[in-house]
């Protein structure tokens, strides 16, 4: 196998259901996924997979969630315990696809399906509650190791051992990590406009960045 070639570590899906956290609090969430050998991916997402909070998750621009397998080593070391499979609610845990190397608009063929990266993942408190960790959400945002989301350009089946091929690298070369740094930390309207200009960026991110740009510009004028 070609060195540094992207590969699937885990393929997983799951439907929303009630989970109890360590304090006995109930939550309806689709974060708990089960490993699968083969799943069909449609434009709406994987069969047998859905989200509970449709305002902040899911939709055509966020049909697939991917997370780099390499980060698990760091998080398990920091937390001092193993994490569950697909701990971040991702469908595809992948190797050799770090946020620093994957760019908004990049296109990948995985099995018979084709996807395009649309945005960095915006993590929520469900991750802390599901993993019984109080610091993980904060650390994901601090590091930018959030994982990322994709839309489906061509529907098709994906197997746990399917190959991942780079179809096209987006010419803007705006990495997911850079996008995260600007989104979570940066007060630079110019950088935000640079990211916003990427045609493949998820509409939700375009709108969120526009609001932040307007706020920054109004502060400058005042």
N, C-alpha and C positions, 0 to 999 in steps of 0.2 A: 504494500500500500504506500502511496505517495506520502512522504513526510509532511506534517502540518496540514494535511487535507482534512477539511471539516468532516466529522462523523457524528452519528447519532449515538448518544450514551443511553438515553431512555426516551421512549415514546409513551405518553400517558394521557388519559382523558378522565373526566369525571363530571357528574351532574351536581347541581346545587343540592345540599341537604343540611340538616341540622347537625351542628357539632357543638360539643361542650368544651370550653377551655379549662385550664387548670383551676380556675376559681369557680367553676360550675356555671359560668355564664353561657347562655345559648347564642349561637349565631347561625344564620343561614348563609352558606358559602359554597362555592364550587372549587375551593382551593385544594381539597383532597382529591388526588388523581390516582388512578390504577394503571399499572404498566400494561401495555397492550403489544401484541405482535403485529397487528395490521389494522389500520383505521382509514376510512375514507374522509378526505378533506374537501369540503365544499366551500363556496364563497362565504358562507356564514360561519364556518369553522369546522372542527372535527365532529363526526357523528358520535353521539354519546357524550358530548362535552358542552357545557354552557356556564354562564356566570349568573350570580344572584343579583348583583348591583349593576344593572344595565346602563345606569347613568355614567358610571365611571369606568366600566369594563365592557369588553365585547364590542360588537358592531363590525362592519366590513373592513374598517381600517385596523381593527384589533382582533382579527379572526384567529391568529396563531400567536402563542406566547412561547418565546425561546429563552433559555437561561444557560450560560456557560458552566459546564461541569467543573472547570478548574477552580471556581470560587468556593465550591463546597469545602475544599481542604482548609481554606482560610477561615471560613465561618465556623466549621466544626472545631478548629483549634481555638478560636476566640471564645466560643461558647462552652468548650470542654465536653461536648457530647455529640453523637451522630445526629444528622438531620434525616427526616423521612424522605422517601422517594419523591421527586418533583416537589420539594418543600416550598417552592415559591409559586406553586400553582401553574407551572409551565407545562406545555404540551410536549415540547422537545427540549431535553437537556442535551446540550451539544458540546463537543470538544473542538478546539481550534477555531472558535468563532467569538472571540472576546469583544467587548464593547469598543475597545480601542481600534479594532481592526474592521468591524462591521459598520458600514455607513448607511445613512438614511437613503433609501432608493435602490440599494443593492438588490439584485434579483438572484434567487437561488432555485435550482431544480432539486426537489427532494422526492425520491421515488417517482411517481407519475405526476406529481403536482408541482406547480411553480408559484413561489411566493415572493413578495417584495417588502423589504423592511420599511416601516412607516414612522416609528417613533421609539424612544426609550420607554421602558415600563415605568409608570408612576406607582411605586409601591404604597400599600396602605397598611393600617394597623392589624389587619387580619393575619399578616405574616407573623407578627410577634405573638399573637394569640395562638395561632396554629402550631408554631414551633416552640411555644412556651419559653420565649426569649424576650427580654425587655429592651435589648439594645440593637437587635438585628435591623429593624426598620431604619433607625438612625444611622447605622453603619452603611446600609445600602445607599442611602442618600449621600453620605459623606464621601464614599468611595466612587460613586457613580456606577457601581456594579449591580445594576437594577434588572439586567436582562432587557429584552426588547420585543416589540410586537410587529406583526406583518399582516398584509392583505393577501388574498389569494388571486393570482392572475390566471391560473389554470387549475381546475379541480382534478383530483385523482387520488389514488390510494398511496399511503405511505406505510412502509413496514419498519419494524424495529431495526432491521439491518440494511435499510435503503441507503443508497449513496447520496451525498450532498454535493452538488456541482454548482460552481459559480457561473451563472449565465452572463451577468453584466455587473460591473462595478459602476456605481453612479458617478458621473464626471465631477460633481461638486465636492466629493470626498469629505462630507461632513460626518464624522464618526458619531456613533451613538454616545460614546463617552464624552465627546466635546459637547454634544447637544445636552447631555445631562448636566455638565458643568455650568453651561450657560443658563439652563432652565432653573436649576436649583440654587445656584450661587451668584451668578453674574448680574451686574447692574448695567451691562453694556447693551444699549439699544441697537447699536450697529451690528454686534454679534447676533442679536436676536433676529434682526432683519435678514442677515446672511442665512440663518437656518430657515427662517420663514419662507425664503425665496426658493427653497428646494421643492420642486413640483410634487415629488412623491410623499412629502411630509403629510402626516395625518391631519385632517381638517380640524380636529379638536386641538391639536398643538398649534396650528396656525392661528386659531381664535384666541387661545390662551396667551400666546406670544404677542398678539396684537394688543390685547388688554394691557400687558406689562409694558409694551413700548409706549402706549398712550400715557400711562402713569408716569413713566420715566421722563417723557418729553414735557409733560405738564409741570413736573417738578423743576425742570431746567428753565421753563418759561417763567415760573414764579420765583 
